[in-house]
């Protein structure tokens, strides 16, 4: 539970600010700097007198890079980097804009993922505003907002009968990273085999065995990661008596009695949570819409199982 009060007098001198995590802010700053450089590259080359001397192919590359910078750089100006809460108002801050809403007007809060952009959307009378999941103490902020939503206002809707879908772009990135891992396995083994057949005088049998052992360990880890990502559900549906998983390869219906636990994934896996069942474990990616509500609902259903079994006995 949040340590913020659920009700505050109108005159309370209350103000709390949530900023982006330092590492996230540094990463976004570095990315934005790259796009600024790409945008300025044609002008810099022109000032230096180098642009006209380039070949047509290089001119086209410079133009495309500059266009990428022009298109992508403004995007960072609309990323919420700070959220401020006062006694009666919620404010999100971007470089190019600022959005406010009264806490009393909030009707709902949902977590969404589109184009690999994971965020919370606050719905209020007259519109909506959003903030990323990358804020420090984001869970505290979410709990506070949900406490302010009137009963039945949509703070946490019933999850049963709903479908939770994985963001296609997020799924694409995960598959791309997995493919890159498989390519890396090929490179590692190509290097190991080349070293083994090189016959170099300075290479001992111990060196060769060490490289082969390293290649085997890396291959095992990346293949295991590939297997887990390949079985990531692209859609989940919750019902009163079962949970349905839809992957690329199969559909599996699991009675609640077969759901064992919800836990954090291993460090080498993508962000999200692991769903442990009697028929295997499945990684639920962070790109799943309303993933927080999904995880809470599954945990709640798991906690209810012993009580139901005792009642039946």
WOJOPE-V51790 format. One record per residue. N is the residue number from 0. RES is the residue in one letter. D_LAST is the distance of its C-alpha to the last C-alpha in Angstrom with 1 decimal. Layout:
N_RES_D_LAST, N_RES_D_LAST
//
This chain:
0_X_33.4, 1_X_37.1, 2_X_39.4, 3_X_41.6, 4_X_41.4, 5_X_39.7, 6_X_42.5, 7_X_46.1, 8_X_49.2, 9_X_51.8, 10_X_54.3, 11_X_52.1, 12_X_54.1, 13_X_51.3, 14_X_51.8, 15_X_49.7, 16_X_50.7, 17_X_48.8, 18_X_50.9, 19_X_50.4, 20_X_49.3, 21_X_52.6, 22_X_52.0, 23_X_51.2, 24_X_54.3, 25_X_56.4, 26_X_55.2, 27_X_55.9, 28_X_59.3, 29_X_60.2, 30_X_59.3, 31_X_61.2, 32_X_64.2, 33_X_64.3, 34_X_64.5, 35_X_67.2, 36_X_69.2, 37_X_68.8, 38_X_70.0, 39_X_73.0, 40_X_73.9, 41_X_76.3, 42_X_78.1, 43_X_78.4, 44_X_79.8, 45_X_82.2, 46_X_83.4, 47_X_84.0, 48_X_85.9, 49_X_83.6, 50_X_81.9, 51_X_84.9, 52_X_85.6, 53_X_82.2, 54_X_82.0, 55_X_80.5, 56_X_77.3, 57_X_76.8, 58_X_77.7, 59_X_75.0, 60_X_72.4, 61_X_73.5, 62_X_73.3, 63_X_69.8, 64_X_68.6, 65_X_70.2, 66_X_68.5, 67_X_65.1, 68_X_65.9, 69_X_67.0, 70_X_63.8, 71_X_61.2, 72_X_62.8, 73_X_62.2, 74_X_58.5, 75_X_58.1, 76_X_59.7, 77_X_56.7, 78_X_54.0, 79_X_52.5, 80_X_53.3, 81_X_52.4, 82_X_50.2, 83_X_51.2, 84_X_49.2, 85_X_51.0, 86_X_49.8, 87_X_49.9, 88_X_50.7, 89_X_49.4, 90_X_52.2, 91_X_52.2, 92_X_55.3, 93_X_56.8, 94_X_60.4, 95_X_61.5, 96_X_59.5, 97_X_57.4, 98_X_54.8, 99_X_53.5, 100_X_51.0, 101_X_50.0, 102_X_46.5, 103_X_46.2, 104_X_47.0, 105_X_44.3, 106_X_42.0, 107_X_39.9, 108_X_39.5, 109_X_38.6, 110_X_39.0, 111_X_41.1, 112_X_42.8, 113_X_46.0, 114_X_48.6, 115_X_46.7, 116_X_47.1, 117_X_43.8, 118_X_44.0, 119_X_42.4, 120_X_43.8, 121_X_44.1, 122_X_44.6, 123_X_46.6, 124_X_48.9, 125_X_51.9, 126_X_50.7, 127_X_48.6, 128_X_49.1, 129_X_47.5, 130_X_47.2, 131_X_46.2, 132_X_43.2, 133_X_45.8, 134_X_46.3, 135_X_45.7, 136_X_42.6, 137_X_41.8, 138_X_38.1, 139_X_39.4, 140_X_41.6, 141_X_39.0, 142_X_36.6, 143_X_39.5, 144_X_40.5, 145_X_37.0, 146_X_36.8, 147_X_40.0, 148_X_38.9, 149_X_38.2, 150_X_34.7, 151_X_34.5, 152_X_37.5, 153_X_36.0, 154_X_35.4, 155_X_32.1, 156_X_31.6, 157_X_28.4, 158_X_28.1, 159_X_26.0, 160_X_28.4, 161_X_31.0, 162_X_32.8, 163_X_33.9, 164_X_37.0, 165_X_38.9, 166_X_42.4, 167_X_44.7, 168_X_47.3, 169_X_44.8, 170_X_43.6, 171_X_47.2, 172_X_47.9, 173_X_45.0, 174_X_46.2, 175_X_49.7, 176_X_48.8, 177_X_47.0, 178_X_50.2, 179_X_52.3, 180_X_50.1, 181_X_50.8, 182_X_54.5, 183_X_54.4, 184_X_53.0, 185_X_56.0, 186_X_58.4, 187_X_57.0, 188_X_57.3, 189_X_60.7, 190_X_61.9, 191_X_60.4, 192_X_62.0, 193_X_65.3, 194_X_65.4, 195_X_64.7, 196_X_67.6, 197_X_69.9, 198_X_71.5, 199_X_72.5, 200_X_74.1, 201_X_72.2, 202_X_68.8, 203_X_67.3, 204_X_64.7, 205_X_62.4, 206_X_62.9, 207_X_62.1, 208_X_58.9, 209_X_57.8, 210_X_58.3, 211_X_56.4, 212_X_53.5, 213_X_53.5, 214_X_53.5, 215_X_50.7, 216_X_48.4, 217_X_49.3, 218_X_48.8, 219_X_45.3, 220_X_44.2, 221_X_45.7, 222_X_44.4, 223_X_40.9, 224_X_41.4, 225_X_42.8, 226_X_39.8, 227_X_37.4, 228_X_39.6, 229_X_40.0, 230_X_36.3, 231_X_36.1, 232_X_34.5, 233_X_37.2, 234_X_34.7, 235_X_31.0, 236_X_29.2, 237_X_25.9, 238_X_23.8, 239_X_20.6, 240_X_18.8, 241_X_21.1, 242_X_24.0, 243_X_27.3, 244_X_29.9, 245_X_33.5, 246_X_35.9, 247_X_39.4, 248_X_38.3, 249_X_35.0, 250_X_32.2, 251_X_28.7, 252_X_25.5, 253_X_22.5, 254_X_18.9, 255_X_17.6, 256_X_15.1, 257_X_18.4, 258_X_20.0, 259_X_20.1, 260_X_22.7, 261_X_25.8, 262_X_28.7, 263_X_32.5, 264_X_34.5, 265_X_36.8, 266_X_40.3, 267_X_42.1, 268_X_40.0, 269_X_40.8, 270_X_39.3, 271_X_35.9, 272_X_32.3, 273_X_30.5, 274_X_27.3, 275_X_25.4, 276_X_23.2, 277_X_22.2, 278_X_25.3, 279_X_27.7, 280_X_28.9, 281_X_31.0, 282_X_33.5, 283_X_33.4, 284_X_37.0, 285_X_38.3, 286_X_40.2, 287_X_37.2, 288_X_37.5, 289_X_35.3, 290_X_33.8, 291_X_32.8, 292_X_30.8, 293_X_29.2, 294_X_28.2, 295_X_26.8, 296_X_24.7, 297_X_23.3, 298_X_22.5, 299_X_20.9, 300_X_18.7, 301_X_17.8, 302_X_17.0, 303_X_14.6, 304_X_12.5, 305_X_10.6, 306_X_9.9, 307_X_8.7, 308_X_6.3, 309_X_5.1, 310_X_5.4, 311_X_3.8, 312_X_0.0
//
